[in-house]
């Protein structure tokens, strides 16, 4: 049986099952705060990040893993594995996929890099599906096809907790920031083909959440997928409260609450709240 190593990046949320899986490896992104570098998930927790963001003099930045770090990891894995499958955050949000693809050209072990077109726990869910399929005897091409179908069926909607942070990190124009702040407009950000887009605009957080629930209901009635992921910046209690509300409305749907992590928090803010699902995950 072909022995496969799975690789992801630090934007993926790893639950206990994934943390304890001996065949999964994570490569970190870097966060830059006023000239100081922090390794995501190692040097800086989300709580520490949001505290530091309050006193920054310059806009925060994030940096993809280098080609060299991927190459070093792949060479090390080649000693114990026959092939590598790297499932990474959207190539339209980071150059991480490109670094992996370039590193794959420099090592002898076969490396398959999959652009998840997403991040956080929805990315982790893809890894779980791929691992399970391979453990059941599916070959690499079958797994790639299965994950590709899932990726294309994803819907993700997020109400960003801080328009100021989104603006400072270069993800929102000055005019959009000004109008949103003055009018208390909450843009609902969607991820379309791996890129950020404004799906709708709502007046206030309550209306924005109601709109996201409408989008969830519409897709669920058509597709009857089995699980959905509540994504949050820092405040787990708020996410759990929303989870309880949603569970009452959708009793047959399994909800998971998942933090977005420090790298994504740089752009989104601690009060960010969103939801994601795969329409073909039935």
N, C-alpha and C positions, 0 to 999 in steps of 0.2 A: 504494500500500500504506500502511495506517495505521501511523504511527510511534509506537511505544509505549515509554514510560519505565517501568522497574520500580523500586519503592522497597521497602526493608525497614528493619529497625532493627538496632541493634548487638548484640542477642542472637543474631542469625543468624551462623553461622560461614561466612566467605567464603573458599573455597579459591582457588587461583590463577586458575581459569577465571572465577569470579565477580568477583574483584578486578579483573581485566583487561577485564571486559565494559563497554564504554562506555555502555551503556544501563541500568546498575544503579546505584542511589544508596542510601546507607545513612544513616539519621538516628539519632543516638546518644541513649541514655538517660543519666541522671545518677546518680552514686553519692555518697552523703553519709556522710562519716566524721568524727565528732566536730565537726560544724559546717562542715567543709571540703567543697566540691563538686569532684567529678572527672567529666570527660566520659569515658564508657565507650569504651575502645578508642583514646582519644587521650591522656588524661592519666594513665591508670593501666592497667598490664598486670595479668594475673591473678596473676603472681608477686609484683608489688608489693602488690596487694590483700591476698593471704594473709599477707604479712609485716606489713602494717599492722593486720590484724584481731587479731593477737596482743596488741596493746597498746592497743586501743580502750577508752575509758572509757564510751561510750554505745553502744547497739545500732546497727549500721549500717542505712542505709536506701537505697532506690533510688527514682528519680523518672522518670516517663514524659516523653517529649519534649512540649513545649508545643504548643498549637494554633498559636501564632504561628510556631514553627519549621517546622511542616508547611506552613503557608500560604506562608511565604517560599520554601520549596523548590518547592512546586507552581507558584507564580507564575513562578519562574525556569525551570522545566521547560516551562512553556507556551510559551516563546519558541522551543523547538526540537522539541517533540513534539505529537502530536495527542491522545494519551490517556495516562493514568497508571494502572498497576496496582500497588497497595501490598499486599504480603503481609507480615503483621506477627504478632508473638507473641501468644499466647492472650489474649483479652480478659478471661479470668477470673484472669489473673496480673498484668495491667497495664492501665492506661487508655490505652495507646498506640493501639489501634484506635479508641477514641472520639475522641482528638485528631485522628486522620486524617480520620474521618468529618465532624467539625465543620469542619475546614479545607476539606474538599471543597466545602462549601456556600458558601465565600467566594471561590472562584476560578472562572474561566470554563472552564478545561480539564476535560473529564470525568475523574473519579477513581473507580476501583473499589477499594474496600478489602476485603481478604479476611482474615478471622480464621483463622489457621492452626491454632488450638487447640493449638499446640505451640511450640517454641523451638529454638535452637541449630541443628545441621546438619539435622535433619529439616525445619526451616523452609526452609533453603537448598535442600534437595532439591525442595521444591515449586516454588520459583522456577525451578530448572533445567527441570523438567518443563513448566511454563507457557511459558517462553521457547522451548523446543524445539518445542512444539506450535504456537505462534504463528508461528515461523519456517517451519513446514511448511504454513502457510496456514489454520490454525484461527482462527475468529473469537473475539471476546471471550467471548461466551456459551458457546461450546463449551469454551473454556479454563476458565472459571469452573466449569462442570459437571464437567469432568475433575478439577480440583483439589478440588472439593467431595467427590467420590467417594473420592479418595485420603485426604483429611483424616479422613473418617469411618472409614477402615480402619486408622488408626494404632494401634499399641500401643507404649507406652513404659514401661520399668521402671527405677527408679534406687535404688541403695543410697546413701543420703546419707552423706557422709564425716564430718560433724560434727553430731551431735544438738544440741550446745550452740549452734552458729551458727543452726541451724534454729529453735531456741527463742528465741534473742536477737532474731532478725529477725521474730518474731511468727508463724512458720509452724507452731509446735508448742507445745502446752500444757505448763505446768510439770510436771504429773503424768506426761505421756507422756515428757518428757525425763528425769525422775527414774527412772522404771521402766526405761526403755531403757538408761540409764547403769549402773544397779545390776545389771541382769540380762544385760548384753551383748546386748540384743535389737537386731537390725538391721531396722528397718522397710523393706520394699520399697515404695517410693512409685510409684504409677502415675499417669498423666495420663488422666483420664476426662472426655471431652467438654470438654477444655481446663482442667480443674481438678485440683488435687493430691488424691490419695486414697491411703490405706494399703491396698495390695493384699494383702500377707502380712507376717508377721513371722518372722524366722529367728534362731536363736541363733548369732551370729558371722558374719563376712563370708563365709567359705567356704560355709556353708550357704545364705546369701543368693544368692551367685553361682550355686550349683547350682540353686536355685529359678528364677532368671531363665533359665537354660539350658533348664530343663524347659518354661517358658512359650514360649520361642523355638521349641523343637522341636515342641511341640504345634501352634502356628500354622503353622510351615513345612510340616509334613506335610499340612496341610489346603490351604494356599494356594500354596505354591511360589513365593513372591516372590523377587525377584532380588538384593536388597541389604538390608543392615542396618547400623546406625550405632552404634558403641561411643562412649559419651559419658563424658568424664572431667573432673575438676576441674583438677588441676595435673600429675599424675604420668603423663606420656606412656608411660614404660617399662612401668608396670603395665598400661596399656591395650593396649599392643602385645603383651605377654605373653598377655593374655586373648584378643586377636585371633588369635594363633597357635594357641591351644588350640581356639578356636571354628572356625577355618578347617579344622583337622584333622577336626573332627566334622561340619562342613557344607561339604564341598569344592566344592559347586556354588553356594554362596552368597557373594556379594561383601561383604566387611566394610570399613568405613571407620572410622578412629579420629578423633574430633573433640573438641576442647576445648570446655567449656561457656562459658568467658569470665568476665569480671570481674563483670558484673551478676548472673548466676546464682550465681557463686561466693560472693557475699555471703550467700546463704541456704543454700547446699549444703555448702561446705567443700572443702578441697583434695583429700581422699581419696575424693571422690564417684566412683562408677562405675555406669554404666547402659547400657542397650541399647534401641534403637528401630527400628521398621520399619513399612512400609505393606503390609498384606495384599493390596491390589489392585495393587501395583507389580510386575507380572509380565512 
